[in-house]
């Protein structure tokens, strides 16, 4: 299941999209938000794969929220859901995966989810063999994140990692959170298992 959030300041729109997603299947809507700021704070500590964002919202619009989410994790797929079609070009300039018009239909949403599933599965890399797939997984992490993952695997504490890499403890925490988001996990034990599964430490 692909973990997703819905962000829209109209409650009826949130309920409608959630019901259509349930009808289509394949997506776990872990949270819905009427506040973009609340959604952003949630994404800081919870791994998500898809963000369904309304564009016209007060304080922070969907375009800005998209940029903030991608600063946290560039692998998050953003799908804009809006009643207006005059933002389409700008949306794709922001690397949106799709742009849906309200009211969203199950048929149209299914096409979006097919695109996301193909992208998330890494089918192109897997088609040319497991080594290529592992290389694709490694590309999710920066060089520094891979180093930190290796040190975590070696049993080092955050302080020991900071001392080894000559960075602050807060920087270590930030990198570890980023690793968790990108790997879709939430603990050191899960990080080690995912690293072994994807051969990230080889």
C-alpha positions as CSV (number, residue, x, y, z in Angstrom):
1,X,0.0,0.0,0.0
2,X,1.2,3.5,-0.9
3,X,1.1,5.8,2.1
4,X,-0.6,9.1,1.3
5,X,-1.9,12.3,2.8
6,X,-4.7,14.6,1.5
7,X,-4.4,18.3,2.1
8,X,-7.5,20.5,1.3
9,X,-9.1,23.3,3.2
10,X,-12.6,22.1,2.1
11,X,-13.9,19.2,4.2
12,X,-16.2,17.9,1.5
13,X,-13.4,17.7,-1.0
14,X,-11.3,15.7,1.5
15,X,-14.1,13.3,2.1
16,X,-14.8,12.9,-1.6
17,X,-11.2,12.2,-2.5
18,X,-10.8,9.8,0.4
19,X,-13.8,7.8,-0.7
20,X,-12.7,7.7,-4.3
21,X,-9.2,6.5,-3.2
22,X,-10.9,3.8,-1.1
23,X,-12.9,2.7,-4.2
24,X,-9.9,2.5,-6.4
25,X,-7.7,0.8,-3.8
26,X,-3.9,0.5,-3.4
27,X,-3.5,3.6,-1.3
28,X,-3.4,4.0,2.5
29,X,-4.6,7.5,3.4
30,X,-2.7,7.7,6.7
31,X,-3.8,11.3,7.4
32,X,-6.0,14.1,6.0
33,X,-5.3,17.8,6.7
34,X,-7.2,21.0,6.3
35,X,-4.1,23.0,7.4
36,X,-1.0,22.9,5.1
37,X,1.2,23.7,8.0
38,X,-0.1,20.7,9.9
39,X,0.6,18.5,6.9
40,X,4.1,19.8,6.6
41,X,4.8,19.1,10.3
42,X,3.4,15.6,9.9
43,X,5.7,14.9,6.9
44,X,8.7,15.9,8.9
45,X,8.4,12.8,11.1
46,X,6.3,10.4,9.0
47,X,7.3,8.7,5.7
48,X,4.8,9.3,2.9
49,X,4.9,8.4,-0.8
50,X,2.0,10.5,-2.2
51,X,0.7,14.0,-1.3
52,X,-2.7,14.9,-2.8
53,X,-2.7,18.7,-2.5
54,X,-5.4,21.3,-3.2
55,X,-3.8,24.4,-4.8
56,X,-6.0,27.2,-3.5
57,X,-5.5,27.3,0.2
58,X,-5.0,30.2,2.7
59,X,-1.6,31.0,4.3
60,X,0.3,28.3,2.3
61,X,-1.0,27.3,-1.1
62,X,-0.5,23.8,-2.6
63,X,2.3,25.0,-4.8
64,X,4.3,26.3,-1.9
65,X,3.5,23.2,0.2
66,X,4.7,21.0,-2.7
67,X,8.1,22.8,-2.6
68,X,8.4,22.4,1.2
69,X,7.6,18.7,1.0
70,X,10.2,18.1,-1.7
71,X,12.7,19.9,0.4
72,X,12.0,17.2,3.1
73,X,12.0,14.3,0.6
74,X,12.4,14.7,-3.2
75,X,10.9,11.2,-3.7
76,X,7.4,12.2,-2.6
77,X,4.9,12.1,-5.5
78,X,2.8,15.2,-5.5
79,X,-0.6,15.2,-7.2
80,X,-2.5,18.5,-7.4
81,X,-6.2,18.3,-7.0
82,X,-8.0,21.6,-7.9
83,X,-11.2,23.2,-9.4
84,X,-9.1,25.4,-11.7
85,X,-7.1,24.4,-14.7
86,X,-5.0,27.5,-15.0
87,X,-2.2,26.2,-12.7
88,X,-1.4,23.1,-14.8
89,X,1.8,24.4,-16.4
90,X,3.2,25.7,-13.1
91,X,2.3,22.5,-11.4
92,X,4.4,20.4,-13.7
93,X,7.2,22.9,-13.5
94,X,7.2,21.9,-9.8
95,X,7.7,18.2,-10.7
96,X,4.1,17.3,-9.9
97,X,3.3,13.7,-10.9
98,X,-0.2,14.6,-12.0
99,X,-2.9,17.3,-12.0
100,X,-6.5,16.3,-11.3
101,X,-9.6,18.4,-11.7
102,X,-12.4,18.3,-9.2
103,X,-14.6,16.4,-8.8
104,X,-12.1,13.5,-9.2
105,X,-13.4,10.4,-10.8
106,X,-12.4,6.8,-10.0
107,X,-11.4,6.2,-13.6
108,X,-9.1,9.2,-13.8
109,X,-7.6,8.5,-10.3
110,X,-6.9,4.9,-11.3
111,X,-4.7,6.2,-14.2
112,X,-2.7,8.4,-11.7
113,X,-2.2,5.5,-9.3
114,X,-1.0,3.3,-12.2
115,X,1.7,5.9,-13.0
116,X,2.7,6.1,-9.3
117,X,2.9,2.4,-8.9
118,X,5.1,2.0,-11.9
119,X,7.4,4.7,-10.7
120,X,7.5,3.4,-7.1
121,X,8.1,-0.2,-8.0
122,X,11.3,0.7,-9.9
123,X,10.2,-1.8,-12.6
124,X,12.6,-0.4,-15.2
125,X,15.6,-1.1,-12.9
126,X,14.3,-4.5,-11.9
127,X,13.8,-5.5,-15.5
128,X,17.5,-5.4,-16.1
129,X,18.4,-7.4,-13.0
130,X,18.8,-7.1,-9.2
131,X,22.1,-5.3,-9.4
132,X,20.5,-2.5,-11.3
133,X,17.6,-2.4,-8.9
134,X,20.0,-2.1,-5.9
135,X,21.8,0.7,-7.7
136,X,18.5,2.5,-8.1
137,X,17.8,2.1,-4.4
138,X,21.2,3.5,-3.5
139,X,20.4,6.6,-5.5
140,X,17.7,7.4,-3.1
141,X,20.3,8.3,-0.5
142,X,23.0,11.0,-0.6
143,X,26.6,10.1,0.0
144,X,26.5,11.4,3.5
145,X,23.3,9.5,4.2
146,X,24.9,6.3,3.1
147,X,27.9,7.0,5.3
148,X,25.6,7.5,8.3
149,X,23.6,4.4,7.5
150,X,26.9,2.4,7.5
151,X,27.8,3.8,10.9
152,X,24.3,3.1,12.2
153,X,24.8,-0.5,11.0
154,X,28.1,-0.6,12.9
155,X,26.2,0.2,16.1
156,X,27.5,3.7,16.6
157,X,25.4,6.2,18.6
158,X,24.4,9.6,17.2
159,X,27.1,11.3,19.2
160,X,29.7,8.8,17.9
161,X,28.6,9.3,14.4
162,X,28.8,13.1,14.8
163,X,32.3,12.8,16.2
164,X,33.4,10.5,13.4
165,X,32.1,12.7,10.6
166,X,32.9,16.0,12.3
167,X,29.3,17.2,12.2
168,X,26.8,18.2,14.9
169,X,24.4,15.8,16.6
170,X,21.5,17.8,15.2
171,X,22.8,17.3,11.7
172,X,23.1,13.5,12.3
173,X,19.5,13.5,13.5
174,X,18.4,15.4,10.4
175,X,20.2,12.9,8.1
176,X,18.8,9.9,9.9
177,X,15.2,11.3,9.6
178,X,15.8,11.8,5.9
179,X,17.0,8.2,5.6
180,X,13.9,6.9,7.4
181,X,11.6,8.9,5.1
182,X,13.4,7.7,1.9
183,X,13.5,4.1,3.0
184,X,9.9,4.1,4.3
185,X,10.9,3.0,7.8
186,X,10.9,4.5,11.3
187,X,13.5,2.7,13.4
188,X,17.2,1.7,13.4
189,X,16.3,-1.9,13.3
190,X,14.1,-1.4,10.2
191,X,16.9,0.7,8.7
192,X,19.3,-2.3,9.1
193,X,16.8,-4.7,7.6
194,X,16.1,-2.5,4.6
195,X,19.8,-1.9,4.1
196,X,20.4,-5.6,4.0
197,X,17.4,-6.2,1.8
198,X,18.4,-3.6,-0.8
199,X,22.2,-4.2,-0.3
200,X,22.8,-0.6,0.5
201,X,26.0,-1.2,2.4
202,X,27.8,-3.2,-0.3
